[in-house]
Amino acid sequence: MFEAVPEADAIFLKCILHNWSDEECVKILERCKEAITKEGKKGKVIIIDMTVENKNTDKESGETQLFFDMLIMVLATGKERNEKEWAKLFSDADFSHYKITPCLGLRSLIEVYP
């Protein structure tokens, strides 16, 4: 788990947060927020991860996302999240807003701002 994250304008997390529980994700995101807001900076966290239950997802992609959700729960005690679950994580880590853009096949681009 992250003890500290070096100061940065942006932090990129690709396929990281789905491996962790909600509580651990909040801790990771809190460390990221500390790193992007040092000395009055206002950076962002960029996340590439799945967003399940997306209304634009076709049946086959939805089934694949559910398969990955089950796989992650068994292997890493994490989970794939829907937009409501992502929003709660960001709120619990004290971020002010976020933007989710479905792209990259089954994954979404998620931008999170302090």
C-alpha positions in Angstrom: 0.0 0.0 0.0 1.2 3.5 -0.6 2.8 5.2 2.4 3.4 8.4 0.3 3.2 9.5 -3.3 5.8 12.0 -4.7 4.6 15.5 -5.5 3.2 15.7 -9.1 0.9 17.6 -11.4 -0.9 14.4 -12.3 -0.9 10.8 -11.1 -1.8 8.0 -13.5 -3.3 4.8 -12.1 -3.9 2.1 -14.7 -5.8 -1.1 -13.6 -4.7 -0.4 -10.0 -7.8 0.4 -7.9 -9.8 -2.6 -8.9 -7.3 -4.7 -7.0 -8.1 -3.1 -3.7 -11.1 -2.9 -1.3 -13.0 0.4 -1.0 -11.2 1.3 2.3 -7.8 0.7 0.7 -8.7 2.7 -2.4 -9.7 5.6 -0.3 -6.3 5.5 1.4 -4.5 5.4 -2.0 -6.6 8.2 -3.3 -6.0 10.3 -0.2 -2.2 9.9 -0.7 -2.7 10.9 -4.4 -4.6 14.0 -3.4 -1.9 15.0 -1.0 0.7 14.7 -3.8 -1.3 16.8 -6.4 -2.2 19.6 -4.0 1.1 20.3 -2.3 2.1 24.0 -2.3 -1.3 25.1 -3.5 -1.2 23.1 -6.8 -4.4 21.7 -8.3 -3.4 18.6 -10.3 -5.5 15.6 -11.1 -5.6 11.8 -10.8 -6.0 10.0 -14.1 -7.5 6.5 -13.7 -7.9 3.8 -16.4 -10.2 1.1 -15.1 -13.5 -0.6 -15.8 -16.8 1.1 -15.1 -19.4 -1.7 -15.0 -23.2 -1.2 -15.6 -22.4 1.4 -18.3 -25.5 2.1 -20.4 -23.4 2.1 -23.6 -22.0 -1.4 -23.0 -23.2 -4.2 -25.3 -24.2 -7.6 -23.9 -20.9 -9.4 -24.6 -18.8 -6.6 -23.1 -21.1 -6.5 -20.1 -20.7 -10.2 -19.5 -16.9 -9.9 -19.9 -16.9 -7.1 -17.3 -18.9 -9.2 -14.9 -16.4 -12.1 -15.4 -13.5 -9.7 -14.5 -15.4 -8.6 -11.5 -15.7 -12.2 -10.2 -12.0 -12.8 -11.1 -10.8 -9.8 -9.2 -12.9 -10.6 -6.2 -11.4 -14.1 -6.0 -7.8 -13.2 -6.8 -7.3 -9.8 -5.2 -10.3 -9.1 -2.9 -11.0 -6.1 -5.1 -13.9 -5.4 -7.5 -15.0 -3.7 -10.6 -17.1 -0.6 -9.8 -20.0 1.2 -11.3 -20.2 5.0 -11.5 -22.0 5.3 -8.2 -19.3 3.3 -6.4 -16.5 5.3 -8.1 -18.3 8.5 -7.0 -18.5 7.3 -3.4 -14.7 6.5 -3.4 -13.9 10.0 -4.7 -16.2 11.6 -2.2 -14.8 9.6 0.7 -11.2 10.6 -0.4 -12.4 14.3 -0.4 -12.2 15.0 -4.1 -14.5 17.6 -5.4 -15.5 16.3 -8.9 -14.7 13.7 -11.5 -15.3 12.8 -15.1 -15.8 9.3 -16.5 -15.3 8.8 -20.3 -16.0 5.2 -21.5 -13.3 4.3 -24.0 -10.4 1.8 -24.5 -12.6 -1.3 -25.0 -13.9 -2.4 -21.6 -12.2 0.4 -19.7 -13.0 4.0 -18.9 -10.8 7.1 -18.6 -11.6 8.6 -15.2 -10.3 12.1 -14.3 -10.5 13.1 -10.6 -10.0 16.6 -9.3 -9.3 18.0 -5.8 
